Amino acid sequence: MAGHSKWANIKHRKAKMDEKKGKLFTKIGRELIIAARMGGGDPEANPRLKAAIQKAKEANMPNENIQRAIMRGTGEIEGTAYEELTYEGYGPGGVALLLNIATDNRNRTAAEIRYIFSRNGGNLGESGCVSWMFRPRGVITIALPAGEKREEVALQAIEAGAEDVDDSDAEILEIYTEPGELEKVRQALAASGIEIAGAEVQMVPNTTVTIEDLETAAKVLKLVDLLEDHDDVQAVYSNFDIPQDIMERIS
C-alpha cells in the first residue's frame, strides 16, 4: 500500500471499521487464536501475538474476548481450528491482489473467493502469480494533517529505526520499518506522546499501478470491499494507486 491516494483511505477505513466492528472483532479473534496456537500464549515471547493484542486494543476489543481467543489458541478451551492460506489474483485494470485467509473449510472458501473475483472483473490466480510483487514491512499510520509537526515526527521515527516515511497524503503520515523493528519504533513514538492510528506488518507492493479511469477505479474498490467483507479474509493487499481527485469522485 504505497502512494498518497492508496485504496486504504484512512477515513474510508475508519467508517467501515465502525460499521462492522463485530466483523472486525471476529477477524482479530482469529488472528489471536492462530498466533497463540503457533507461538504460545505469552505475548512477551510471541511477537505475533503481541502485535495482535495491540491491534485488538486499538479496535477497543474487550479484554475478556482477547483472553478467550488466546485460550482457544493454546488449547485451554475448545475452539475452531483455523488454517492460514494465501490467495493471489488480479483485479480490474490488471492490479495485483494478495489475500491473507484464515478458514476452517478451504474448499468452501476457495469457491466463494473465486466467485467474488469472477463476478467483479478479476481472476483468482495460481500460487506465486503476484506474491513476488510484495514484501513484508511494518507500517505505522498516524493521523496528522499537513503542517502539524510532520517533519518532527518523521525525524523521530527515523531515529527510532524506521526505514522510510511517506508524507504525501495530506491527512496521514505512514512510517515504514523492517517487520522486526515495528514494535520498537511504535513504542518510541507512543512514548513521545504521538497518537498512533495503526501499527502492523503488511505486504507492501514494490511498485504501484496508477488507476486514472473512474470506472476502473470504482470496480477495483468494489472488488476490494467485497473481499474484505468475506468472513475468512483477514487482509487484502494490492498494488494500485488511485489519484486523489478520482478517489473523491468515487466517495
C-alpha positions as CSV (number, residue, x, y, z in Angstrom):
1,M,0.0,0.0,0.0
2,A,2.1,2.9,-1.3
3,G,1.2,6.2,-2.8
4,H,-0.6,9.2,-1.4
5,S,-4.1,8.0,-2.6
6,K,-3.9,4.4,-1.5
7,W,-7.1,2.5,-1.5
8,A,-6.9,2.1,2.2
9,N,-8.0,5.7,2.6
10,I,-7.9,6.4,6.4
11,K,-11.4,7.9,6.6
12,H,-12.9,5.2,4.4
13,R,-11.3,2.6,6.7
14,K,-12.5,4.2,9.9
15,A,-16.1,4.4,8.7
16,K,-16.1,0.8,7.6
17,M,-14.5,-0.2,10.9
18,D,-17.2,1.5,12.9
19,E,-20.0,-0.1,10.8
20,K,-18.5,-3.5,11.0
21,K,-17.0,-3.7,14.5
22,G,-18.5,-7.1,15.1
23,K,-16.9,-8.5,11.9
24,L,-13.6,-6.8,12.8
25,F,-13.6,-8.5,16.2
26,T,-14.1,-11.8,14.5
27,K,-11.1,-11.3,12.3
28,I,-8.9,-10.1,15.1
29,G,-10.1,-13.1,17.2
30,R,-9.0,-15.5,14.5
31,E,-5.6,-13.8,14.4
32,L,-5.2,-14.1,18.2
33,I,-6.2,-17.8,18.0
34,I,-3.7,-18.6,15.2
35,A,-0.9,-16.5,16.8
36,A,-1.4,-18.2,20.2
37,R,-1.5,-21.7,18.6
38,M,1.7,-21.1,16.7
39,G,3.8,-19.3,19.3
40,G,2.2,-19.8,22.7
41,G,0.1,-17.6,24.9
42,D,2.8,-15.3,26.3
43,P,2.9,-12.1,24.3
44,E,6.4,-11.2,25.5
45,A,7.7,-14.4,24.0
46,N,5.4,-14.3,20.9
47,P,5.8,-11.1,18.8
48,R,2.9,-12.0,16.5
49,L,0.6,-12.5,19.5
50,K,1.8,-9.2,21.0
51,A,1.0,-7.4,17.7
52,A,-2.4,-9.0,17.6
53,I,-3.2,-8.0,21.1
54,Q,-2.2,-4.4,20.3
55,K,-4.4,-4.4,17.3
56,A,-7.3,-5.7,19.4
57,K,-6.8,-3.0,21.9
58,E,-6.7,-0.3,19.2
59,A,-10.1,-1.6,18.0
60,N,-11.5,-1.5,21.6
61,M,-12.0,-5.2,21.7
62,P,-13.0,-6.3,25.2
63,N,-10.2,-7.8,27.3
64,E,-12.3,-10.9,28.0
65,N,-12.7,-11.5,24.3
66,I,-8.9,-11.2,23.8
67,Q,-8.2,-13.7,26.6
68,R,-10.8,-16.1,25.4
69,A,-9.3,-16.1,21.9
70,I,-5.8,-16.7,23.3
71,M,-7.0,-19.6,25.4
72,R,-8.7,-21.2,22.4
73,G,-5.4,-20.9,20.5
74,T,-3.4,-22.5,23.3
75,G,-6.0,-25.3,23.7
76,E,-7.1,-24.3,27.2
77,I,-10.6,-24.1,26.0
78,E,-12.2,-25.7,22.9
79,G,-12.2,-23.7,19.7
80,T,-12.3,-23.9,15.9
81,A,-9.1,-24.9,14.2
82,Y,-8.3,-22.3,11.5
83,E,-5.9,-22.9,8.6
84,E,-3.9,-20.0,7.2
85,L,-3.8,-19.6,3.4
86,T,-2.6,-17.0,0.9
87,Y,-4.7,-16.4,-2.2
88,E,-3.4,-14.4,-5.2
89,G,-5.1,-12.9,-8.2
90,Y,-5.8,-10.0,-10.5
91,G,-8.5,-7.3,-10.4
92,P,-9.8,-4.8,-12.9
93,G,-7.0,-2.9,-14.7
94,G,-4.6,-5.7,-14.1
95,V,-3.9,-4.8,-10.5
96,A,-2.4,-7.4,-8.2
97,L,-4.3,-8.7,-5.2
98,L,-2.9,-10.7,-2.3
99,L,-5.2,-12.1,0.3
100,N,-4.5,-13.5,3.8
101,I,-7.0,-16.2,4.6
102,A,-8.0,-17.9,7.9
103,T,-10.5,-20.7,7.3
104,D,-11.9,-23.9,8.8
105,N,-13.0,-25.1,5.3
106,R,-10.6,-24.4,2.5
107,N,-12.8,-25.8,-0.2
108,R,-15.7,-23.6,0.7
109,T,-13.5,-20.5,1.0
110,A,-11.8,-21.1,-2.3
111,A,-15.1,-21.4,-4.2
112,E,-16.5,-18.3,-2.6
113,I,-13.4,-16.2,-3.2
114,R,-13.2,-17.4,-6.8
115,Y,-16.8,-16.4,-7.3
116,I,-16.2,-12.9,-5.9
117,F,-13.3,-12.4,-8.3
118,S,-15.1,-13.7,-11.4
119,R,-18.2,-11.6,-10.7
120,N,-16.3,-8.4,-10.3
121,G,-13.8,-8.3,-13.2
122,G,-11.0,-10.2,-11.6
123,N,-9.3,-13.6,-11.7
124,L,-8.1,-15.8,-8.9
125,G,-4.6,-16.9,-9.9
126,E,-2.1,-19.6,-9.1
127,S,0.2,-19.6,-6.1
128,G,3.1,-17.2,-6.7
129,C,1.5,-15.3,-9.5
130,V,1.6,-11.9,-7.7
131,S,3.3,-12.5,-4.3
132,W,6.7,-11.7,-5.8
133,M,5.5,-8.1,-6.2
134,F,5.2,-7.6,-2.5
135,R,7.4,-7.7,0.6
136,P,6.5,-7.6,4.3
137,R,7.1,-4.3,6.0
138,G,6.0,-2.8,9.3
139,V,3.5,0.0,8.7
140,I,2.7,2.7,11.3
141,T,-0.1,5.0,10.5
142,I,-0.5,8.4,12.2
143,A,-3.4,10.7,11.6
144,L,-1.6,14.0,11.2
145,P,-2.8,16.8,8.9
146,A,-0.2,18.6,6.8
147,G,1.8,21.2,8.7
148,E,1.3,19.7,12.1
149,K,4.8,18.5,13.4
150,R,5.2,16.2,10.4
151,E,8.9,16.8,10.0
152,E,9.5,16.4,13.7
153,V,7.5,13.1,13.8
154,A,9.3,11.8,10.7
155,L,12.7,12.5,12.3
156,Q,11.7,10.8,15.5
157,A,10.6,7.7,13.5
158,I,13.9,7.6,11.6
159,E,15.9,8.0,14.8
160,A,13.9,5.1,16.3
161,G,14.8,2.8,13.5
162,A,12.3,3.4,10.7
163,E,13.3,2.8,7.1
164,D,11.2,5.4,5.4
165,V,8.4,7.9,5.9
166,D,5.6,8.7,3.4
167,D,4.2,12.1,4.0
168,S,2.5,12.6,0.6
169,D,-1.0,12.1,2.0
170,A,-2.5,15.4,3.3
171,E,-4.2,13.7,6.2
172,I,-1.9,10.8,7.3
173,L,1.7,10.0,7.8
174,E,2.9,6.5,7.1
175,I,6.1,5.1,8.6
176,Y,7.7,2.0,7.2
177,T,10.0,-0.3,9.2
178,E,11.5,-3.8,8.9
179,P,9.0,-6.2,10.3
180,G,11.2,-6.9,13.3
181,E,11.6,-3.2,14.1
182,L,7.9,-2.4,14.1
183,E,7.2,-2.7,17.8
184,K,10.4,-0.8,18.8
185,V,9.5,2.2,16.6
186,R,5.9,2.1,17.6
187,Q,6.8,2.2,21.3
188,A,9.3,5.0,20.8
189,L,6.7,7.2,19.0
190,A,4.0,6.4,21.6
191,A,6.4,7.3,24.4
192,S,6.8,10.7,22.8
193,G,3.0,11.2,23.1
194,I,2.3,10.6,19.4
195,E,-1.2,9.1,18.8
196,I,-0.9,6.1,16.5
197,A,-3.9,5.1,14.4
198,G,-2.5,1.7,13.4
199,A,0.7,-0.4,13.5
200,E,1.0,-3.8,11.8
201,V,3.1,-5.9,9.4
202,Q,1.6,-5.6,5.9
203,M,2.5,-6.9,2.5
204,V,3.6,-3.7,0.7
205,P,4.0,-3.6,-3.1
206,N,7.4,-2.9,-4.6
207,T,5.8,-0.7,-7.2
208,T,2.3,0.6,-7.8
209,V,-0.1,0.8,-10.8
210,T,-1.9,4.1,-11.1
211,I,-5.6,3.8,-12.0
212,E,-6.8,7.0,-13.6
213,D,-10.0,5.8,-15.2
214,L,-13.0,6.5,-12.9
215,E,-15.0,3.3,-13.9
216,T,-12.0,1.0,-13.4
217,A,-11.1,2.6,-10.1
218,A,-14.7,2.1,-8.9
219,K,-14.6,-1.5,-9.9
220,V,-11.3,-2.1,-8.1
221,L,-12.6,-0.5,-4.9
222,K,-15.8,-2.6,-5.1
223,L,-13.8,-5.8,-5.5
224,V,-11.6,-5.0,-2.6
225,D,-14.6,-4.1,-0.4
226,L,-16.3,-7.4,-1.2
227,L,-13.1,-9.4,-0.5
228,E,-12.5,-7.6,2.8
229,D,-16.1,-8.2,3.8
230,H,-15.7,-12.0,3.5
231,D,-15.5,-13.6,6.9
232,D,-12.4,-15.7,6.0
233,V,-10.4,-12.9,4.6
234,Q,-8.0,-11.4,7.2
235,A,-6.4,-8.8,5.0
236,V,-6.3,-7.7,1.4
237,Y,-3.2,-6.1,-0.2
238,S,-2.9,-4.5,-3.6
239,N,-0.5,-2.6,-5.8
240,F,-2.9,0.1,-7.1
241,D,-2.8,3.8,-6.5
242,I,-5.8,6.0,-7.3
243,P,-5.3,9.7,-7.7
244,Q,-7.0,11.8,-5.0
245,D,-9.4,13.5,-7.4
246,I,-10.6,10.1,-8.7
247,M,-10.9,8.8,-5.1
248,E,-13.0,11.9,-4.1
249,R,-15.4,11.5,-7.1
250,I,-16.0,7.8,-6.1
251,S,-16.5,8.5,-2.5
